[in-house]
């Protein structure tokens, strides 16, 4: 099993960017193309904290439905979840899952 440092190196080479959050000192934010998630270290390696969302400044908007339409939302801030943004999040999740499983493409 690769160490968290090795996984972060693979993520970096794959074009992911890293962020820190004062509110989550034991987690690292990972983003690419607008999609973002928090990763936290566990005894079995880095694991996602929640599901991928959309980077909204220094925050992560979660995918939800509001008034019958899909949106990314963080508190009162809302961004339309366009088909393009949803595709970016899906690609992000697919690549992240493969890398965390030790199967980079």
Helices and strands as residue ranges (DSSP letters): H 4-13, E 17-21, E 24-32, E 35-42, E 45-56, E 59-66, E 69-74, E 77-80, H 83-100
